Amino acid sequence: MQPIFSRNGKETPEPVKATITGTLPAWLQGTLLRNGPGMFSVGETSYNHWFDGMSLIHSFTFKDGEVYYRSKFLRSDTYKKNIKADRIVVSEFGTMAYPDPCKSIFTKVFSYLSNTIPDFTDNCLINIVNYGGDFYATTETNYLHKIDPYTLETIEKEDYRKYIAVNLATSHPHYDKEGNTYNMGTTIVNFGKPKYTIFKVPSQAADNVNPGLRNLESLCSVPCRSALYPSYFHSFGMTENYIIFIEQPFKLDILKLATAYYRGVNWAGCLKFEANDVTLIHVIDRKTQKTLSSKFYADALVVFHHVNAYEEKEHIVFDIIAYKDSSLYDMFYLANLQQESETFIEKHKLSSPPVCKRFVLPLGSDQDAPADKNLVNLLNTTATAVKQKDGSVYCSPEEICEGVELPRINYESNCRKYRYFYATRVEWKPFPTKVAKVDVATKTMLEWEEEDCWPAEPVFVPSPNAVEEDDGIILSSIISTDPHKPPFLLILNAKDFQEIARASVNTTVHLDLHGHFIPQQAEEQVRKHVGFNSQC
């Protein structure tokens, strides 16, 4: 696995025309942006974890039946410092690094005595986020980088803390019909009780004056149930009227975090999963900006990705990809990825698999309902929400399917009752081997696979004037372990999951994490805003 999953990627800064096999839809015009780890070694030093690799952004641009590819490393401060030193000097999730080995002991002691949360990396390798018409490479720290979505140039480094007191933030926001962006972050202040903060970034103004992050608005906060152990979270759910936040027992140890540099422990070592704890489900009213008084909880679980959420007959229904524990992170240590023994395969085949689970939360008062009563009145689910003697509600989910990750939907169905989502299929390997379309009503799926191929997160692009939810196409960047098969962008018919075209490129493509499609209509506005005049 080493040669393809953890090798350093290469930049392709100028557009490379792809070779098209099949027929692209004539209406497909726009740019698919992708982000993920692309550099795993600098000089004689190497990262320990796949999530540590420095960000390499790439794009596929569709124009008049042709496809152009390009890629470029994010010019973060992390990138600049590492390249200048010709070694890794900025710490990442699974790799602790020190700028000057000769002075590291003094630096570590100072960090320990200062007793503060360390400054995090600005290696924004996870996703591409749209804030008011500007596009940012993001990670889970307080830093993000504004980029030109067409040249892939790094424009400006931003810090959430200039606008709101958050130390960590997700890379999976939500967008409403007006173009406003909603996101969440964790606020940690001098070891005071942490809180989870929900904020909003307004859409671009009608006069095309883009306020960027300057008009960021803090909507509300949810107190952390522990003074030293805030929950880790990677995403959250949203319906028309509510925000759903899962406070899971996968926790960040603040004291360990503050002293990690001194002790030479990476940040991954500051996370812990408490299997005997419970999962709390917070529901925040978007109108009143207050948390509902109902106390919902479930068994211990770990969740990274929400699929979708909606309201139905006084219930909130939300689907997530859940795990029994936090062992997923361990699988992505590069030392583990390089093992191909039968023992390794068997070990991870039996590890906690990703499972799509549906939770249903009753919104009715039911104050007079007796204990042990299931408060879910929907007929189309086996999920339950049982009232307890103390008035809290214990939620037991319905299982939709197993072995899927990186879920995406037709975003027109976000916050609405929906039927389909698209995901990668994960078997024993931590990296996906198939692309799937999941029908949540029938619990069936369609799959695409090809020998020696490794697909990225599928992105749904709707057809013009689409009527049905799955009227559109799926885009997935594919790399291969077959040296004779060039990387390509796969284009599937979202209805029957048949391949309609592929765009192969004669250059290096890396396996990425998440991405964002910019349709042509939006491109025209963005190009004017950033002053980009290239034809491709």
Order of alpha helices (4+ residues) and beta strands (2+ residues): alpha-beta-beta-beta-beta-beta-beta-beta-beta-alpha-alpha-beta-beta-beta-beta-beta-beta-beta-beta-beta-beta-beta-beta-alpha-beta-beta-beta-beta-beta-beta-alpha-alpha-alpha-beta-beta-beta-beta-beta-beta-beta-beta-beta-beta-beta-beta-beta-beta-alpha
